[in-house]
Amino acid sequence: MIHLRRSGQRSFAEGLIAEEIEDLWEPWMRQADRVLEDEQLVSAVYEALVKRHAKSRTRGRLGTPAEIVLRMLLLKHLRNWTFDAVEREVRANLLYREFTRVGGGKVPDAKTLGRQARALGPEVVKQIHRRMVELAVENKVVQGRRMRVDTTVVETNIHYPTDSTLLGDGTRVLTRLMNKVSAIAGTTGTKLRNRMRSVGRRVMEIARAARIKGEKGREKLVPIYRKLLAITGRVVAQAKRFSAEIAGGVKRVRGLQKRAALENLKSKIDTMVSRTQQVVRQTKARIFGGNEHFESKLLSVFETSTEVIRKGKASKPTEFGKMVKIQEAENQIVIDFEVYDKKPNDSDLLIPSIKTHQELMGRTPHLVAGDAGFYSAKNEAEALKLGAKSVSVPNRSTTSAVRRQHQKKRWFKKGQKWRTGCEGRISLLKRRHGLTRSRYKGPEGIVRWVGFGVIADNLINIGMALPE
C-alpha cells in the first residue's frame, strides 16, 4: 500500500462546500487547522506509516494520506470518540470533512484507522508532541517563564481485580483458545472438556461468601477456593497437553495459512498458561498463606503491566493503572508528559522536570511550582542552583517557624494559586479527552492514549491563544 504525505488537489465541488461551512468553524479550529499544516508533523506520521511494509513508498494501492491520518486521530481524541464514532461523524459532517482534509473522498473505516494508529508508536507520539510544543514557542504562545508539574493516575482498561475473577479470566481464555484449536485441527489427540460452568459457579459462590464479614466469611471462602483452584489446575494441564500436541505434530493441519494460525494459537496458549499459573500462585499465597503483598502480583491477565497506585484520594483510595506526569508552562500548554513503567516518588521528578523545561524552552523558569509531594530541601536548593528565582513547593510537615513564615509570603501563595491550575488541567484532560482510563492495549497503548490526549488539548489551547 502506497502512503502519500498529503491529500490530492481539491475539486471544484469541494471548494464550494468550503465556502458554505465558512461560518461553522469554532474559534480555535481555524488556528489549529493552520498549525496542523506543519510539514514536520505530517512527515512524522508519514515515516511511521511507510515502515509498516518494506516497499510502501513505491508499491501497492494508494493508502490514506498521512495528513488525513493525523487529523482524524487528533479529532478522535479532541472529541473523545471511538474509532467507529469518528468514522461516522466525519462521513456525516461537512465541517469535519474539511478539517480532516477528507473533502469529498472516502472516509477511512474504523478498522483501517485503528491499524494506522497502532503504527504510530510511543516515539512517534512523543515526536509529534515535541513539535507541537516547538510551534507554540515559535508562535509565542508560551515563553517558559513559569513551570508547574503534577502527577496523576491513568487507569488501564481492566475490571476490579480479585483472585476469583482472575482465575475465571484465565480459564475462560484458555478454553476459548483450545476450542479454536479443535475447530482447526479436529478432534485428533486430547479432547476438549469445557469446565466453564463449574468455574462460573465457584466464582459466584466466592462472590456471595465474600459478603459475609469476619472470620466466618473467611472460613467459608477457603473450601470454595480449593475447588476453584483444582478446576483451574485441570484446565491449565489440558492446555499444556494441547500445546505439546501442536508442537509434536499430533494436532496438525494442511496449508500454510492454517499452520500459521495453529502456531499463533499455541503461542497464545503458552502465554495464557504462564499468566494463569501466576494467578494460581498468588491466590494460594493469599488464601492459604495470608500473604497480602505477593511479589510481582498480576492484576490482569490482559493488561499485565497494571500497577496498584495509592494517591491518598478519599473518593478512590486505590487505582489500577500507570503513573503519569503532566508538566505545564504558560497558557495551559503541556510541554512534557511521561508515563512511568514503575511508580516513582514525586520528589524524584522535580529536578528532571526543570531540566526538561530548560531543554524545550531554552531557559530556566523564573517560577517553579508543585505540591508538597515534590518537596525536599535538596530539591529546593538544586532548583535555585539551576537558576529558578522562585520555588513554590510547600513543606507541610515542617516544624520550623522560619519555614512556615517563608510559605506565608505573597509570592509563595501566588505561586501555589497558579499551581492549582495543574490539577484543573488534569481534570480537564480526563473529562474532555478521556485520560481517566486508557482504551488502547498494552504499555505502548497507554503512552499513545495519553500522548494523543495531551496533543489534542494543546491544539485547542494553541488555537485559542493565537489571534484570528
PyMOL commands that set and color helices and strands:
alter all, ss='L'
color gray80, all
select helices_A, chain A and resi 12-20+22-24+27-35+39-50+66-79+83-92+94-100+110-119+122-138+163-185+196-209+214-248+256-287+330-332+346-348+350-361+372-374+377-386+401-406+410-433+442-465
alter helices_A, ss='H'
color red, helices_A
select strands_A, chain A and resi 146-155+307-309+319-328+334-339+367-369+390-392
alter strands_A, ss='S'
color yellow, strands_A
deselect
rebuild
show_as cartoon
